[in-house]
Amino acid sequence: MSFTFAGLAACGSTETSTNVGEAGNAATPSSRTTNLSGQAQLAPDYKVDPDLRAKLPKSVLDSGLVRTATSVGLPPINFPGENSDEVKGLNADLIIAVEQLLGVKFESENYPSTAAQLLALDSKRIDMTTSTNGDTKERQAKYDFIDTLLSRNVLMVKKGNPAATKSAADVCGKKFGEVKGSFSVLPILQGVCQKAGTSNPVLSSFEDIPSMQLALISGRIDTYVGSDFNVVWDQSQGKPIDAVQLPEAGTLVLGWTLPKGQDGLRDAVLGALQKLHEDGYYDKAFERWGVSGNKLSPDVNIGDQGTGFAG
């Protein structure tokens, strides 16, 4: 099944801003926050750039298609549109403009995980991913990354921060939630508590994020760890959620991914994104989806700008 990126709707006038607070402070919703799930996509109108198009491999020039993988599990970066064939969000705004500059169509399939996307690259079923995969030292041995985003882990707290959580140390002895089988931040928090000579967080395990979030809102837990993207999205949906930065959990650079050896496609796509960055469209897209604070100038293999690069 191919996916359509919702980039042809008329531009709305409402924009959003990121709502993650400074270190030690719970975030407060911005008065500009809107419901991102219903927000219209940008409507760019770029002409083909012949110099960028000339970088594309012959197979792409002949077919007019770039076979890509996406996901719909990271709002507001990628999320489902109004039908099963539509993908909305930040990447949809970037993709439609890149398509126009290169004079090609991104023919996309939805893959549920990074692992599945990388397998599809390995088998040559796709040419690249337009989902946001972590750029790590280990992965760079096989893949190139066109990096665009910096992801941060944050402590999710109930609106108003009733447990007065200001840092990782404030989680010590508090009720802490995690989803079963997910990457655990608990050892990091336990290390903070042991260093401070205080008791460890009291862990509650959940089957999924919605049930954990409900426990937070109802006061059955005091906090859990999510991404700063989660905060932007949840607040735009009217959920009573704030956040506290968690620098101890580190940062990760995210990017579109290609197999090594696809230099022409890589350089054409990178050049298109850099052109969008230069003329302001790139900035406008990030601001529109509330993630300006996560923006990186597009470049190749800059994963070492994140503290999680070494794994």
C-alpha positions as a LaTeX table, in Angstrom:
\begin{tabular}{lrrr}
\hline
Residue & $x$ (\AA) & $y$ (\AA) & $z$ (\AA) \\
\hline
Met1 & 0.00 & 0.00 & 0.00 \\
Ser2 & 1.34 & 3.43 & $-0.87$ \\
Phe3 & 0.81 & 6.42 & 1.38 \\
Thr4 & $-0.11$ & 9.97 & 0.50 \\
Phe5 & 1.51 & 12.78 & 2.44 \\
Ala6 & $-0.99$ & 15.48 & 3.31 \\
Gly7 & 0.88 & 18.41 & 1.86 \\
Leu8 & $-1.64$ & 19.92 & $-0.52$ \\
Ala9 & $-4.15$ & 21.42 & 1.89 \\
Ala10 & $-4.38$ & 25.17 & 2.25 \\
Cys11 & $-2.17$ & 26.72 & 4.89 \\
Gly12 & $-3.88$ & 27.68 & 8.11 \\
Ser13 & $-2.93$ & 30.79 & 10.02 \\
Thr14 & $-2.61$ & 29.16 & 13.44 \\
Glu15 & 0.84 & 28.01 & 14.50 \\
Thr16 & 2.16 & 26.27 & 17.59 \\
Ser17 & 5.12 & 26.55 & 19.90 \\
Thr18 & 6.97 & 23.92 & 21.84 \\
Asn19 & 5.87 & 23.60 & 25.44 \\
Val20 & 8.72 & 21.83 & 27.20 \\
Gly21 & 9.97 & 24.01 & 30.02 \\
Glu22 & 13.53 & 24.92 & 30.88 \\
Ala23 & 15.53 & 22.49 & 33.01 \\
Gly24 & 13.92 & 22.13 & 36.40 \\
Asn25 & 10.66 & 23.79 & 35.42 \\
Ala26 & 7.41 & 22.18 & 34.42 \\
Ala27 & 6.18 & 23.33 & 31.04 \\
Thr28 & 3.09 & 25.45 & 30.69 \\
Pro29 & 0.78 & 25.32 & 27.66 \\
Ser30 & 1.22 & 28.16 & 25.19 \\
Ser31 & $-1.75$ & 30.32 & 24.30 \\
Arg32 & $-0.91$ & 29.57 & 20.64 \\
Thr33 & $-1.34$ & 25.81 & 21.03 \\
Thr34 & $-3.95$ & 24.40 & 18.68 \\
Asn35 & $-5.26$ & 20.91 & 18.04 \\
Leu36 & $-2.47$ & 19.56 & 15.85 \\
Ser37 & $-4.48$ & 16.54 & 14.70 \\
Gly38 & $-6.80$ & 18.81 & 12.72 \\
Gln39 & $-4.26$ & 21.35 & 11.54 \\
Ala40 & $-3.88$ & 21.88 & 7.81 \\
Gln41 & $-0.60$ & 21.10 & 6.11 \\
Leu42 & 1.51 & 23.73 & 4.40 \\
Ala43 & 1.02 & 24.15 & 0.65 \\
Pro44 & 4.41 & 24.83 & $-0.98$ \\
Asp45 & 4.75 & 25.63 & $-4.68$ \\
Tyr46 & 8.38 & 25.01 & $-5.64$ \\
Lys47 & 9.72 & 24.65 & $-9.16$ \\
Val48 & 12.08 & 21.80 & $-10.01$ \\
Asp49 & 15.69 & 22.63 & $-9.22$ \\
Pro50 & 17.65 & 21.17 & $-12.18$ \\
Asp51 & 20.97 & 21.09 & $-10.31$ \\
Leu52 & 19.48 & 19.09 & $-7.45$ \\
Arg53 & 17.54 & 16.81 & $-9.79$ \\
Ala54 & 20.75 & 16.03 & $-11.71$ \\
Lys55 & 22.18 & 14.42 & $-8.56$ \\
Leu56 & 19.50 & 11.70 & $-8.55$ \\
Pro57 & 20.46 & 8.19 & $-9.71$ \\
Lys58 & 19.31 & 7.15 & $-13.18$ \\
Ser59 & 16.86 & 4.60 & $-11.77$ \\
Val60 & 14.99 & 7.34 & $-9.94$ \\
Leu61 & 15.09 & 9.71 & $-12.91$ \\
Asp62 & 13.69 & 6.96 & $-15.16$ \\
Ser63 & 10.89 & 5.92 & $-12.80$ \\
Gly64 & 10.14 & 9.30 & $-11.26$ \\
Leu65 & 9.75 & 7.51 & $-7.93$ \\
Val66 & 11.65 & 7.25 & $-4.66$ \\
Arg67 & 10.48 & 4.21 & $-2.70$ \\
Thr68 & 10.30 & 5.25 & 0.94 \\
Ala69 & 9.26 & 3.94 & 4.34 \\
Thr70 & 7.38 & 6.01 & 6.87 \\
Ser71 & 5.56 & 5.46 & 10.14 \\
Val72 & 2.55 & 7.03 & 11.82 \\
Gly73 & 3.61 & 6.55 & 15.42 \\
Leu74 & 5.44 & 9.76 & 16.29 \\
Pro75 & 3.03 & 12.70 & 16.37 \\
Pro76 & 3.38 & 15.50 & 15.44 \\
Ile77 & 6.27 & 14.33 & 13.23 \\
Asn78 & 4.26 & 11.56 & 11.53 \\
Phe79 & 0.67 & 10.63 & 12.34 \\
Pro80 & $-2.38$ & 9.20 & 10.55 \\
Gly81 & $-4.48$ & 11.48 & 8.38 \\
Glu82 & $-8.19$ & 11.32 & 7.69 \\
Asn83 & $-7.92$ & 7.99 & 5.88 \\
Ser84 & $-5.65$ & 4.96 & 6.02 \\
Asp85 & $-3.57$ & 6.13 & 3.05 \\
Glu86 & $-2.70$ & 9.57 & 4.41 \\
Val87 & 0.19 & 10.64 & 6.63 \\
Lys88 & 0.24 & 14.06 & 8.27 \\
Gly89 & 2.71 & 16.08 & 10.32 \\
Leu90 & 6.08 & 17.78 & 10.05 \\
Asn91 & 7.64 & 15.25 & 7.69 \\
Ala92 & 4.67 & 15.48 & 5.32 \\
Asp93 & 5.33 & 19.22 & 4.99 \\
Leu94 & 9.00 & 18.59 & 4.27 \\
Ile95 & 8.37 & 15.72 & 1.85 \\
Ile96 & 5.95 & 17.56 & $-0.42$ \\
Ala97 & 8.44 & 20.41 & $-0.86$ \\
Val98 & 11.37 & 18.01 & $-1.50$ \\
Glu99 & 9.25 & 16.18 & $-4.10$ \\
Gln100 & 8.60 & 19.46 & $-5.90$ \\
Leu101 & 12.25 & 20.52 & $-5.90$ \\
Leu102 & 13.43 & 17.15 & $-7.22$ \\
Gly103 & 10.54 & 16.53 & $-9.61$ \\
Val104 & 9.82 & 13.05 & $-8.21$ \\
Lys105 & 7.17 & 11.28 & $-6.18$ \\
Phe106 & 7.89 & 9.64 & $-2.84$ \\
Glu107 & 6.01 & 6.33 & $-2.98$ \\
Ser108 & 5.75 & 5.33 & 0.66 \\
Glu109 & 4.81 & 2.31 & 2.75 \\
Asn110 & 4.09 & 2.32 & 6.46 \\
Tyr111 & 6.45 & 0.31 & 8.67 \\
Pro112 & 5.71 & $-0.01$ & 12.40 \\
Ser113 & 9.29 & 0.11 & 13.68 \\
Thr114 & 12.81 & 1.26 & 12.94 \\
Ala115 & 13.93 & $-2.38$ & 12.79 \\
Ala116 & 11.41 & $-3.16$ & 10.05 \\
Gln117 & 12.45 & $-0.09$ & 8.08 \\
Leu118 & 16.14 & $-1.00$ & 8.24 \\
Leu119 & 15.36 & $-4.54$ & 7.08 \\
Ala120 & 13.47 & $-3.08$ & 4.12 \\
Leu121 & 16.54 & $-0.99$ & 3.27 \\
Asp122 & 18.77 & $-4.06$ & 3.54 \\
Ser123 & 16.54 & $-6.04$ & 1.17 \\
Lys124 & 16.38 & $-3.10$ & $-1.30$ \\
Arg125 & 12.60 & $-3.04$ & $-1.04$ \\
Ile126 & 12.87 & 0.69 & $-0.39$ \\
Asp127 & 15.38 & 3.38 & $-1.27$ \\
Met128 & 15.22 & 5.41 & 1.93 \\
Thr129 & 13.14 & 6.13 & 5.01 \\
Thr130 & 11.40 & 9.40 & 5.74 \\
Ser131 & 10.61 & 8.35 & 9.27 \\
Thr132 & 12.76 & 9.62 & 12.12 \\
Asn133 & 15.31 & 6.94 & 12.98 \\
Gly134 & 18.03 & 7.36 & 15.59 \\
Asp135 & 21.45 & 8.19 & 14.13 \\
Thr136 & 23.90 & 6.09 & 16.17 \\
Lys137 & 27.54 & 5.11 & 15.72 \\
Glu138 & 26.60 & 1.46 & 15.22 \\
Arg139 & 24.03 & 2.25 & 12.52 \\
Gln140 & 26.37 & 4.57 & 10.64 \\
Ala141 & 28.47 & 1.53 & 9.74 \\
Lys142 & 25.69 & 0.48 & 7.32 \\
Tyr143 & 23.54 & 3.56 & 6.75 \\
Asp144 & 23.71 & 7.26 & 6.02 \\
Phe145 & 21.41 & 9.64 & 7.88 \\
Ile146 & 20.01 & 12.93 & 6.64 \\
Asp147 & 19.52 & 14.38 & 10.10 \\
Thr148 & 16.83 & 16.93 & 10.92 \\
Leu149 & 15.77 & 16.53 & 14.56 \\
Leu150 & 17.05 & 16.31 & 18.14 \\
Ser151 & 14.91 & 14.24 & 20.50 \\
Arg152 & 14.96 & 14.72 & 24.29 \\
Asn153 & 13.50 & 12.59 & 27.05 \\
Val154 & 11.42 & 14.46 & 29.61 \\
Leu155 & 9.59 & 13.65 & 32.82 \\
Met156 & 5.86 & 13.76 & 32.16 \\
Val157 & 3.88 & 15.24 & 35.06 \\
Lys158 & 0.27 & 16.10 & 35.72 \\
Lys159 & $-0.74$ & 19.63 & 34.75 \\
Gly160 & 0.31 & 22.05 & 37.47 \\
Asn161 & 3.00 & 19.60 & 38.64 \\
Pro162 & 1.29 & 18.72 & 41.96 \\
Ala163 & 4.17 & 16.44 & 42.99 \\
Ala164 & 6.59 & 19.40 & 42.62 \\
Thr165 & 8.93 & 17.46 & 40.36 \\
Lys166 & 11.75 & 19.75 & 39.26 \\
Ser167 & 14.56 & 17.32 & 38.42 \\
Ala168 & 15.49 & 13.63 & 38.34 \\
Ala169 & 16.33 & 13.78 & 42.05 \\
Asp170 & 12.71 & 14.64 & 42.83 \\
Val171 & 11.60 & 11.27 & 41.41 \\
Cys172 & 13.39 & 9.44 & 44.24 \\
Gly173 & 10.83 & 7.74 & 46.46 \\
Lys174 & 8.00 & 8.82 & 44.12 \\
Lys175 & 5.63 & 6.61 & 42.10 \\
Phe176 & 7.18 & 6.12 & 38.67 \\
Gly177 & 5.60 & 4.46 & 35.62 \\
Glu178 & 7.02 & 2.50 & 32.69 \\
Val179 & 5.52 & 0.44 & 29.88 \\
Lys180 & 6.45 & $-3.24$ & 30.02 \\
Gly181 & 9.17 & $-4.14$ & 27.55 \\
Ser182 & 10.07 & $-0.56$ & 26.68 \\
Phe183 & 13.54 & 0.96 & 27.00 \\
Ser184 & 13.94 & 1.59 & 30.72 \\
Val185 & 15.17 & 4.87 & 32.17 \\
Leu186 & 14.76 & 3.46 & 35.68 \\
Pro187 & 18.47 & 2.52 & 36.07 \\
Ile188 & 19.43 & 6.14 & 35.33 \\
Leu189 & 17.00 & 7.40 & 37.96 \\
Gln190 & 18.19 & 4.78 & 40.46 \\
Gly191 & 21.75 & 5.98 & 39.93 \\
Val192 & 20.68 & 9.55 & 40.69 \\
Cys193 & 18.91 & 8.42 & 43.87 \\
Gln194 & 21.79 & 6.27 & 45.06 \\
Lys195 & 24.20 & 9.16 & 44.58 \\
Ala196 & 21.88 & 11.39 & 46.59 \\
Gly197 & 21.49 & 8.77 & 49.33 \\
Thr198 & 17.71 & 8.62 & 48.92 \\
Ser199 & 15.26 & 5.83 & 48.16 \\
Asn200 & 14.66 & 4.57 & 44.64 \\
Pro201 & 11.51 & 5.39 & 42.65 \\
Val202 & 8.60 & 3.02 & 43.24 \\
Leu203 & 7.94 & 1.36 & 39.88 \\
Ser204 & 4.50 & 0.69 & 38.43 \\
Ser205 & 4.39 & $-1.22$ & 35.12 \\
Phe206 & 1.76 & $-0.68$ & 32.42 \\
Glu207 & 0.71 & $-2.44$ & 29.24 \\
Asp208 & 0.66 & 0.72 & 27.12 \\
Ile209 & 1.15 & 4.49 & 27.17 \\
Pro210 & $-2.57$ & 5.45 & 27.35 \\
Ser211 & $-3.09$ & 3.44 & 30.55 \\
Met212 & 0.08 & 4.91 & 32.05 \\
Gln213 & $-1.01$ & 8.42 & 31.13 \\
Leu214 & $-4.40$ & 7.82 & 32.74 \\
Ala215 & $-2.63$ & 6.72 & 35.92 \\
Leu216 & $-0.64$ & 9.97 & 35.89 \\
Ile217 & $-3.70$ & 12.14 & 35.40 \\
Ser218 & $-5.59$ & 10.30 & 38.14 \\
Gly219 & $-2.66$ & 10.60 & 40.57 \\
Arg220 & $-1.82$ & 6.88 & 40.82 \\
Ile221 & 1.71 & 7.67 & 39.66 \\
Asp222 & 3.71 & 10.88 & 39.93 \\
Thr223 & 5.65 & 10.78 & 36.67 \\
Tyr224 & 6.90 & 8.76 & 33.71 \\
Val225 & 9.40 & 9.41 & 30.93 \\
Gly226 & 8.32 & 10.43 & 27.44 \\
Ser227 & 9.72 & 12.41 & 24.54 \\
Asp228 & 9.35 & 16.15 & 24.20 \\
Phe229 & 7.32 & 15.42 & 21.06 \\
Asn230 & 4.76 & 13.69 & 23.31 \\
Val231 & 4.34 & 16.88 & 25.32 \\
Val232 & 3.64 & 19.04 & 22.28 \\
Trp233 & 1.10 & 16.57 & 20.93 \\
Asp234 & $-0.65$ & 15.77 & 24.21 \\
Gln235 & $-1.06$ & 19.43 & 25.14 \\
Ser236 & $-2.47$ & 20.18 & 21.69 \\
Gln237 & $-5.08$ & 17.48 & 22.36 \\
Gly238 & $-6.09$ & 19.19 & 25.60 \\
Lys239 & $-4.60$ & 16.57 & 27.91 \\
Pro240 & $-3.64$ & 17.88 & 31.39 \\
Ile241 & 0.07 & 17.14 & 30.95 \\
Asp242 & 3.19 & 19.19 & 31.70 \\
Ala243 & 6.84 & 18.18 & 31.52 \\
Val244 & 10.20 & 18.61 & 33.23 \\
Gln245 & 13.45 & 18.25 & 31.34 \\
Leu246 & 15.55 & 15.18 & 32.08 \\
Pro247 & 19.10 & 15.84 & 30.84 \\
Glu248 & 20.36 & 12.68 & 32.56 \\
Ala249 & 18.48 & 10.59 & 29.95 \\
Gly250 & 20.39 & 12.21 & 27.08 \\
Thr251 & 19.47 & 13.26 & 23.56 \\
Leu252 & 19.30 & 11.47 & 20.21 \\
Val253 & 19.67 & 12.85 & 16.70 \\
Leu254 & 16.96 & 11.60 & 14.31 \\
Gly255 & 17.03 & 11.52 & 10.53 \\
Trp256 & 15.91 & 10.08 & 7.23 \\
Thr257 & 17.92 & 6.95 & 6.45 \\
Leu258 & 19.60 & 5.47 & 3.36 \\
Pro259 & 21.93 & 2.51 & 2.78 \\
Lys260 & 25.58 & 3.31 & 2.25 \\
Gly261 & 26.47 & 3.87 & $-1.41$ \\
Gln262 & 23.36 & 5.88 & $-2.36$ \\
Asp263 & 25.30 & 9.13 & $-2.52$ \\
Gly264 & 23.33 & 10.64 & $-5.41$ \\
Leu265 & 19.94 & 10.22 & $-3.76$ \\
Arg266 & 21.36 & 11.27 & $-0.40$ \\
Asp267 & 22.93 & 14.44 & $-1.76$ \\
Ala268 & 19.85 & 15.39 & $-3.79$ \\
Val269 & 17.50 & 15.04 & $-0.81$ \\
Leu270 & 19.94 & 16.79 & 1.51 \\
Gly271 & 20.35 & 19.63 & $-0.99$ \\
Ala272 & 16.58 & 20.05 & $-1.21$ \\
Leu273 & 16.23 & 20.19 & 2.58 \\
Gln274 & 19.09 & 22.67 & 2.81 \\
Lys275 & 17.39 & 24.88 & 0.22 \\
Leu276 & 14.17 & 24.76 & 2.28 \\
His277 & 16.23 & 25.72 & 5.31 \\
Glu278 & 17.82 & 28.66 & 3.51 \\
Asp279 & 14.53 & 30.16 & 2.31 \\
Gly280 & 12.66 & 29.80 & 5.63 \\
Tyr281 & 10.19 & 27.06 & 4.69 \\
Tyr282 & 12.00 & 24.54 & 6.90 \\
Asp283 & 11.77 & 26.84 & 9.93 \\
Lys284 & 8.11 & 27.54 & 9.21 \\
Ala285 & 7.28 & 23.83 & 9.13 \\
Phe286 & 9.01 & 23.14 & 12.44 \\
Glu287 & 7.29 & 26.09 & 14.10 \\
Arg288 & 3.93 & 25.05 & 12.71 \\
Trp289 & 4.12 & 21.65 & 14.39 \\
Gly290 & 5.41 & 22.99 & 17.71 \\
Val291 & 8.89 & 21.49 & 17.50 \\
Ser292 & 11.13 & 24.47 & 16.73 \\
Gly293 & 13.20 & 23.59 & 19.78 \\
Asn294 & 14.04 & 20.21 & 18.23 \\
Lys295 & 15.22 & 21.57 & 14.89 \\
Leu296 & 18.65 & 20.80 & 13.48 \\
Ser297 & 20.13 & 22.31 & 10.33 \\
Pro298 & 19.83 & 19.40 & 7.86 \\
Asp299 & 23.11 & 17.56 & 7.38 \\
Val300 & 24.51 & 14.06 & 6.91 \\
Asn301 & 25.63 & 11.81 & 9.78 \\
Ile302 & 25.71 & 14.37 & 12.58 \\
Gly303 & 24.47 & 11.89 & 15.17 \\
Asp304 & 27.40 & 12.73 & 17.42 \\
Gln305 & 25.60 & 15.97 & 18.27 \\
Gly306 & 23.37 & 13.80 & 20.50 \\
Thr307 & 24.61 & 12.29 & 23.74 \\
Gly308 & 23.08 & 8.92 & 22.76 \\
Phe309 & 25.23 & 8.56 & 19.63 \\
Ala310 & 27.53 & 5.92 & 21.11 \\
Gly311 & 24.57 & 3.83 & 22.23 \\
\hline
\end{tabular}
